[in-house]
Amino acid sequence: MVTGVTPGGVTVTATSGAASGTAAVTVGPAVPVASVTVTPGSATLVIPGTVQLAVALRDANGKLLYPRPTTWTSDNTTVARVDANGLVTPVAVGSATVTATREGLSGATAITVDAPVLAFLSERDGSQGVYVTNADGSAVASLTSNTWVNELAWSPNGQKIAFVSYLNVYYEIYVTNADGSAQAILTNNAAYNLQPAWSPDGQKIAFLSDRDGNYEIYAMNADGSAQTRLTNNPADDYAPVWSPDGQKIAFVSLRDGNYEIYEMNADGSTQTNLTNNAGNDYVPAWSPDGQKIAFVSLRDGNYEIYVMNADGSAQTRLTNNAVDDYALAWSPDGQKIAFVSTRDGNGEIYVMNADGSAQTNLTSNAADDLAPAWSPDGLKIAFESIRDGNYYRIYVMNADGSAQTRLTNGAASDLLPRWRP
């Protein structure tokens, strides 16, 4: 391949053994750049995430030009920096404009840097609702004013929260923007609708409903339309969770007389029992790469954590002690699993390698520590603890258990921390 460097003429020769051939190559002036476009046109980052920008140079006819050196700049390097290749790194909360320039023309992207945010449930205003706080405990705000909220789930892009609220005797699924605006009811029927789970692309929500007489798994569009029953049998089905690629849903079913982990395609087809044993199996959790499913099992007489391949093969016990291990959470890189264990006489947050090795108590105090949740970057774990009195508070710690810090301090319990993606 011949690449032009400067205008002029050259002869290119190819030789093989004693034979050779030549070609005359003329390099003309570079076609002038007429427009510079940067994609994406805007991006929101949470420290320490990054975003890779791309630049497209076009001539006056809109034809895409061969890549040329481009100058990248940020108008606010105290908020976001950009390197020579267009990689943006956030520095502090705020806004910045990143610009790509070539031949006196430029294109730009608006960069917003947000603080890491946690959502949680609290009764501090008399009725349990959804709250948010920055990861340093600042800016605690109430998002809901519903009768009672008992579940919450962030959308994959962090822009919305689905939650379950008590309305007119029944629980219904709602959605709200991350700032509490535009709250809307999605289900709105005379039944219990629970356990909302967003698809990885944010286009659908799987959920649990007893509208047909028993608990079944349903799916709907993110705006509540096209509510479709996926499971259909006389026994109850629970706890839907999407595979990372959005192609499958794992769930718990009682259809075989005990609780088993099942898997089905996202449209409800090909429902398959993965665990298939006489003990009860609960709470499936996909590994981030979608290759494995961890779960909690009672097959050994107490709650233990198991892992299996996504097809149900190679079921392996990871924890093994006489008390209960539960509430498992994969680290974002899939290398570790955080969980709750009562092996020390009370609930403590433990972490182990994904193969069950190196089980380590991270919290280690006399009060209960529950509900571990990894930050999106895998550097921190949020949890709830009652170590400071009569109420559970939201805490955060480094992934190795150091720097345990209380974030909330309301006059009621604060529960179920969930990081914004």
C-alpha positions as CSV (number, residue, x, y, z in Angstrom):
1,M,0.0,0.0,0.0
2,V,1.3,3.4,-0.9
3,T,0.7,6.4,1.4
4,G,1.1,9.9,0.2
5,V,3.3,12.2,2.3
6,T,3.8,15.4,0.3
7,P,2.9,16.4,-3.2
8,G,5.3,15.2,-5.9
9,G,6.1,12.1,-8.1
10,V,7.8,8.8,-7.2
11,T,8.5,5.5,-8.8
12,V,7.5,2.4,-6.8
13,T,9.4,-0.8,-7.6
14,A,8.4,-4.4,-6.6
15,T,11.0,-7.1,-6.9
16,S,10.7,-10.9,-6.6
17,G,13.9,-12.8,-7.3
18,A,15.3,-11.5,-10.6
19,A,12.0,-10.0,-11.8
20,S,10.8,-6.6,-11.0
21,G,8.1,-4.1,-11.9
22,T,7.5,-0.4,-11.5
23,A,4.7,2.0,-11.1
24,A,4.8,5.8,-11.4
25,V,2.9,7.4,-8.5
26,T,1.9,11.1,-8.4
27,V,0.9,12.6,-5.0
28,G,-1.3,15.6,-5.5
29,P,-2.2,18.3,-2.9
30,A,-4.3,17.1,0.0
31,V,-8.0,17.7,-0.4
32,P,-9.0,20.5,1.9
33,V,-11.0,19.6,5.0
34,A,-14.4,21.2,4.9
35,S,-16.0,19.9,8.1
36,V,-14.9,18.3,11.4
37,T,-17.3,16.1,13.3
38,V,-16.7,14.6,16.8
39,T,-18.7,11.6,18.1
40,P,-20.4,11.2,20.4
41,G,-21.7,14.7,20.4
42,S,-22.1,14.6,24.2
43,A,-21.0,12.3,27.0
44,T,-21.6,12.0,30.7
45,L,-18.9,10.4,32.8
46,V,-18.6,9.3,36.4
47,I,-15.1,9.4,37.9
48,P,-12.9,7.4,37.2
49,G,-14.5,6.4,33.9
50,T,-13.3,7.5,30.4
51,V,-14.7,8.0,27.0
52,Q,-13.0,7.6,23.6
53,L,-14.0,10.3,21.1
54,A,-13.7,9.9,17.4
55,V,-13.2,12.5,14.7
56,A,-14.5,12.4,11.1
57,L,-13.0,14.8,8.5
58,R,-14.9,15.4,5.3
59,D,-14.4,17.4,2.1
60,A,-16.7,19.9,0.5
61,N,-18.7,17.1,-1.1
62,G,-19.2,15.3,2.3
63,K,-16.7,12.6,1.4
64,L,-14.9,11.1,4.3
65,L,-11.2,11.9,4.2
66,Y,-8.3,9.7,5.2
67,P,-7.4,10.3,8.9
68,R,-5.1,13.2,9.4
69,P,-3.4,14.4,12.6
70,T,-5.9,16.3,14.7
71,T,-5.4,18.6,17.7
72,W,-7.5,17.8,20.7
73,T,-8.2,20.4,23.5
74,S,-10.4,20.8,26.6
75,D,-11.7,24.2,27.6
76,N,-11.8,23.1,31.3
77,T,-8.9,20.8,32.2
78,T,-10.0,21.0,35.9
79,V,-13.1,19.0,34.9
80,A,-11.9,16.8,32.0
81,R,-8.6,16.2,30.2
82,V,-8.2,14.8,26.7
83,D,-5.1,13.2,25.2
84,A,-3.7,13.4,21.7
85,N,-5.9,10.4,20.6
86,G,-9.2,11.8,21.9
87,L,-9.4,9.8,25.1
88,V,-11.3,11.9,27.7
89,T,-10.5,11.4,31.4
90,P,-12.7,13.1,34.1
91,V,-11.0,15.1,36.8
92,A,-13.8,16.7,38.9
93,V,-17.6,17.2,38.8
94,G,-18.6,19.8,36.2
95,S,-18.8,20.5,32.5
96,A,-16.2,20.9,29.7
97,T,-16.1,21.1,26.0
98,V,-13.6,18.9,24.1
99,T,-12.7,20.2,20.7
100,A,-10.9,18.5,17.7
101,T,-9.2,20.9,15.3
102,R,-7.7,20.5,11.8
103,E,-6.9,23.1,9.2
104,G,-8.6,25.8,11.2
105,L,-11.9,23.9,11.4
106,S,-13.2,22.2,14.5
107,G,-15.9,20.0,16.0
108,A,-16.8,19.6,19.7
109,T,-18.3,17.3,22.3
110,A,-20.0,18.4,25.5
111,I,-18.6,16.5,28.5
112,T,-20.5,16.3,31.8
113,V,-18.7,14.8,34.8
114,D,-21.1,13.6,37.5
115,A,-20.3,12.4,41.0
116,P,-20.8,8.7,41.7
117,V,-24.3,8.3,43.0
118,L,-26.1,5.8,45.2
119,A,-29.8,5.2,45.4
120,F,-31.3,3.7,48.5
121,L,-34.6,3.2,50.3
122,S,-35.5,5.1,53.5
123,E,-38.4,5.7,55.8
124,R,-36.9,9.0,57.1
125,D,-40.0,11.0,55.9
126,G,-42.5,8.6,57.3
127,S,-43.1,6.3,54.3
128,Q,-40.3,4.3,52.6
129,G,-39.2,5.9,49.4
130,V,-36.3,6.2,47.0
131,Y,-33.4,8.5,47.9
132,V,-30.1,9.3,46.2
133,T,-26.8,10.5,47.6
134,N,-23.4,11.3,46.2
135,A,-20.8,8.6,47.1
136,D,-19.3,10.9,49.7
137,G,-22.7,11.2,51.5
138,S,-23.5,14.7,50.2
139,A,-26.6,15.9,48.5
140,V,-29.1,13.4,49.9
141,A,-32.4,13.9,48.1
142,S,-35.8,12.2,48.1
143,L,-37.1,11.2,44.7
144,T,-40.5,9.7,45.5
145,S,-43.5,10.6,47.5
146,N,-45.4,7.4,46.9
147,T,-47.3,5.4,49.6
148,W,-44.6,2.8,50.1
149,V,-41.6,1.8,48.0
150,N,-39.9,-1.6,48.5
151,E,-37.7,-2.2,45.4
152,L,-35.6,-0.1,43.1
153,A,-33.5,-0.8,39.9
154,W,-31.4,1.7,37.9
155,S,-31.7,1.7,34.1
156,P,-28.4,0.6,32.4
157,N,-27.6,4.2,31.3
158,G,-28.2,5.6,34.8
159,Q,-30.9,8.0,33.6
160,K,-34.0,6.3,35.2
161,I,-35.0,4.3,38.2
162,A,-37.7,1.7,38.2
163,F,-39.3,1.0,41.6
164,V,-42.2,-0.8,43.2
165,S,-44.8,1.2,45.1
166,Y,-48.0,0.3,47.0
167,L,-51.1,1.7,45.3
168,N,-54.7,0.9,46.2
169,V,-54.0,-2.4,47.9
170,Y,-51.6,-3.6,45.1
171,Y,-47.9,-3.1,44.3
172,E,-47.3,-1.5,40.9
173,I,-44.1,-0.7,39.0
174,Y,-43.2,2.9,38.4
175,V,-40.4,4.7,36.7
176,T,-38.8,8.0,37.4
177,N,-36.0,10.1,36.0
178,A,-32.8,10.1,38.1
179,D,-33.7,13.5,39.5
180,G,-37.2,12.4,40.5
181,S,-39.0,14.0,37.6
182,A,-41.5,12.4,35.2
183,Q,-42.7,9.7,37.5
184,A,-45.0,7.3,35.7
185,I,-46.8,4.1,36.5
186,L,-46.0,1.3,34.1
187,T,-48.2,-1.7,35.2
188,N,-51.4,-0.3,36.7
189,N,-53.6,-3.3,37.1
190,A,-55.4,-5.0,40.0
191,A,-52.5,-7.3,40.9
192,Y,-49.1,-7.5,42.5
193,N,-46.3,-6.4,40.2
194,L,-42.8,-6.8,41.6
195,Q,-39.1,-7.3,40.9
196,P,-38.4,-5.0,37.9
197,A,-35.3,-6.0,36.0
198,W,-34.0,-3.8,33.1
199,S,-32.7,-5.5,30.0
200,P,-29.0,-4.6,29.3
201,D,-30.0,-2.2,26.4
202,G,-32.6,-0.5,28.6
203,Q,-35.4,-1.1,26.2
204,K,-37.4,-3.6,28.2
205,I,-38.2,-4.5,31.9
206,A,-38.9,-8.0,33.1
207,F,-41.0,-8.3,36.2
208,L,-43.1,-10.5,38.3
209,S,-46.9,-10.4,38.4
210,D,-49.8,-12.5,39.8
211,R,-52.4,-10.9,37.4
212,D,-53.2,-14.3,36.0
213,G,-53.7,-16.1,39.4
214,N,-50.1,-17.0,40.3
215,Y,-46.7,-15.3,40.0
216,E,-45.4,-15.4,36.5
217,I,-42.5,-13.6,34.7
218,Y,-43.6,-10.8,32.3
219,A,-41.7,-8.4,30.1
220,M,-42.7,-5.0,28.9
221,N,-41.2,-2.1,27.0
222,A,-39.5,0.5,29.2
223,D,-42.5,2.8,28.8
224,G,-44.9,0.1,30.1
225,S,-46.3,-0.9,26.7
226,A,-46.5,-4.4,25.2
227,Q,-46.7,-6.3,28.6
228,T,-46.2,-9.9,27.7
229,R,-46.4,-13.1,29.8
230,L,-43.2,-15.1,29.4
231,T,-43.9,-18.1,31.7
232,N,-47.2,-20.0,31.9
233,N,-47.6,-22.8,34.4
234,P,-49.6,-23.4,37.6
235,A,-46.6,-22.9,39.9
236,D,-44.9,-19.6,40.8
237,D,-42.0,-18.2,38.9
238,Y,-39.8,-15.5,40.5
239,A,-36.7,-13.3,40.3
240,P,-36.0,-12.6,36.6
241,V,-32.5,-11.5,35.7
242,W,-31.2,-10.8,32.2
243,S,-28.0,-12.3,30.8
244,P,-25.4,-9.6,30.0
245,D,-26.1,-9.9,26.3
246,G,-29.8,-9.6,26.7
247,Q,-30.6,-12.9,25.0
248,K,-31.7,-14.9,28.0
249,I,-33.5,-14.5,31.3
250,A,-32.6,-16.7,34.4
251,F,-35.3,-17.0,37.0
252,V,-36.5,-19.2,39.9
253,S,-39.4,-21.6,39.5
254,L,-41.5,-23.8,41.8
255,R,-42.9,-25.9,38.9
256,D,-40.9,-29.0,39.9
257,G,-42.1,-29.0,43.5
258,N,-39.1,-27.0,44.9
259,Y,-37.3,-23.9,44.0
260,E,-35.0,-24.4,40.9
261,I,-33.0,-22.0,38.7
262,Y,-34.4,-21.9,35.2
263,E,-33.3,-20.2,32.0
264,M,-35.3,-19.1,29.0
265,N,-34.8,-17.0,25.9
266,A,-35.8,-13.4,26.2
267,D,-39.1,-14.1,24.4
268,G,-40.0,-16.8,26.9
269,S,-39.1,-19.8,24.7
270,T,-36.9,-22.8,25.6
271,Q,-37.5,-22.8,29.4
272,T,-34.9,-25.1,30.9
273,N,-34.2,-26.3,34.5
274,L,-30.6,-25.6,35.1
275,T,-30.1,-26.8,38.7
276,N,-32.4,-29.8,38.9
277,N,-31.9,-31.2,42.4
278,A,-34.0,-31.9,45.5
279,G,-32.8,-28.8,47.4
280,N,-34.0,-25.3,46.9
281,D,-32.0,-23.0,44.7
282,Y,-32.5,-19.2,44.7
283,V,-31.3,-15.8,43.5
284,P,-29.5,-16.4,40.2
285,A,-26.8,-13.9,39.3
286,W,-25.0,-13.9,35.9
287,S,-21.3,-13.3,35.8
288,P,-20.4,-10.1,33.9
289,D,-19.2,-12.1,30.9
290,G,-22.4,-14.2,30.9
291,Q,-20.5,-17.5,31.1
292,K,-21.6,-18.4,34.6
293,I,-24.5,-18.1,37.0
294,A,-23.9,-17.9,40.7
295,F,-26.8,-18.7,43.1
296,V,-27.7,-19.5,46.7
297,S,-28.7,-23.1,47.5
298,L,-30.2,-24.9,50.5
299,R,-29.2,-28.3,49.1
300,D,-26.7,-28.8,51.9
301,G,-29.1,-27.9,54.8
302,N,-28.1,-24.2,55.0
303,Y,-27.7,-21.4,52.6
304,E,-24.5,-21.7,50.6
305,I,-23.2,-20.0,47.4
306,Y,-22.8,-22.1,44.3
307,V,-21.7,-21.3,40.8
308,M,-22.4,-23.2,37.5
309,N,-21.9,-22.7,33.8
310,A,-24.6,-20.8,32.1
311,D,-26.0,-24.1,30.7
312,G,-26.3,-25.6,34.2
313,S,-23.2,-27.8,34.0
314,A,-20.3,-27.9,36.5
315,Q,-22.3,-26.9,39.6
316,T,-19.8,-26.1,42.2
317,R,-20.1,-25.2,45.9
318,L,-18.1,-22.0,46.7
319,T,-18.8,-21.6,50.4
320,N,-18.8,-24.4,52.9
321,N,-19.6,-23.8,56.6
322,A,-22.4,-24.6,59.0
323,V,-24.1,-21.3,58.8
324,D,-25.6,-19.2,56.1
325,D,-23.9,-17.4,53.1
326,Y,-26.1,-15.4,50.8
327,A,-26.7,-11.9,49.1
328,L,-24.0,-12.5,46.5
329,A,-22.8,-9.8,44.2
330,W,-20.2,-10.2,41.3
331,S,-17.5,-7.6,41.0
332,P,-17.7,-5.7,37.7
333,D,-14.7,-7.6,36.3
334,G,-16.1,-11.0,37.3
335,Q,-13.0,-11.8,39.4
336,K,-14.6,-11.7,42.8
337,I,-17.9,-12.2,44.6
338,A,-19.0,-10.2,47.6
339,F,-21.6,-11.8,49.9
340,V,-23.0,-11.9,53.4
341,S,-22.0,-14.6,55.9
342,T,-23.2,-15.3,59.4
343,R,-20.1,-17.5,60.1
344,D,-18.9,-15.0,62.8
345,G,-22.1,-14.9,64.7
346,N,-23.7,-12.0,62.8
347,G,-24.0,-10.8,59.3
348,E,-20.7,-9.6,57.8
349,I,-19.6,-8.6,54.3
350,Y,-17.2,-11.1,52.8
351,V,-15.4,-11.3,49.5
352,M,-13.9,-14.2,47.7
353,N,-12.3,-15.0,44.4
354,A,-14.8,-16.3,41.8
355,D,-13.6,-19.8,42.3
356,G,-14.4,-19.6,46.1
357,S,-10.8,-19.2,47.2
358,A,-9.5,-16.4,49.6
359,Q,-12.7,-15.9,51.5
360,T,-12.1,-12.7,53.6
361,N,-14.2,-10.8,56.1
362,L,-14.2,-7.2,55.1
363,T,-16.4,-5.6,57.8
364,S,-15.6,-7.5,61.0
365,N,-17.7,-5.8,63.7
366,A,-20.4,-6.9,66.2
367,A,-23.3,-5.5,64.3
368,D,-25.0,-6.8,61.1
369,D,-23.6,-5.6,57.8
370,L,-25.7,-6.5,54.8
371,A,-26.6,-5.9,51.1
372,P,-23.2,-5.5,49.5
373,A,-23.1,-3.6,46.1
374,W,-20.1,-3.0,44.0
375,S,-19.4,0.4,42.5
376,P,-19.3,0.4,38.7
377,D,-15.5,0.7,38.7
378,G,-15.1,-2.2,41.2
379,L,-13.1,0.0,43.6
380,K,-15.7,0.3,46.3
381,I,-18.5,-1.6,48.0
382,A,-21.6,0.0,49.5
383,F,-23.6,-1.8,52.2
384,E,-26.1,-1.3,54.9
385,S,-25.0,-1.5,58.6
386,I,-26.7,-1.2,62.0
387,R,-23.4,-0.7,63.8
388,D,-24.3,2.9,64.9
389,G,-27.5,2.2,66.8
390,N,-31.1,1.3,66.1
391,Y,-31.2,2.1,62.4
392,Y,-29.5,0.7,59.4
393,R,-27.3,3.3,57.6
394,I,-25.6,3.2,54.2
395,Y,-21.8,2.7,54.3
396,V,-19.2,2.6,51.7
397,M,-15.7,1.0,51.8
398,N,-12.8,0.2,49.6
399,A,-13.0,-3.2,47.9
400,D,-10.4,-4.5,50.3
401,G,-12.5,-3.4,53.3
402,S,-10.5,-0.3,54.2
403,A,-11.9,3.2,54.8
404,Q,-15.4,2.2,55.9
405,T,-17.4,5.4,55.9
406,R,-21.0,6.1,56.9
407,L,-22.9,8.0,54.2
408,T,-26.4,8.5,55.7
409,N,-27.7,9.5,59.1
410,G,-31.4,9.8,59.0
411,A,-33.9,9.2,61.7
412,A,-34.9,5.9,60.2
413,S,-33.3,3.0,58.5
414,D,-31.6,3.4,55.1
415,L,-31.6,0.2,53.0
416,L,-30.7,-1.5,49.8
417,P,-27.8,0.7,48.3
418,R,-27.6,0.6,44.5
419,W,-24.9,2.4,42.5
420,R,-25.9,4.4,39.4
421,P,-24.3,2.6,36.4
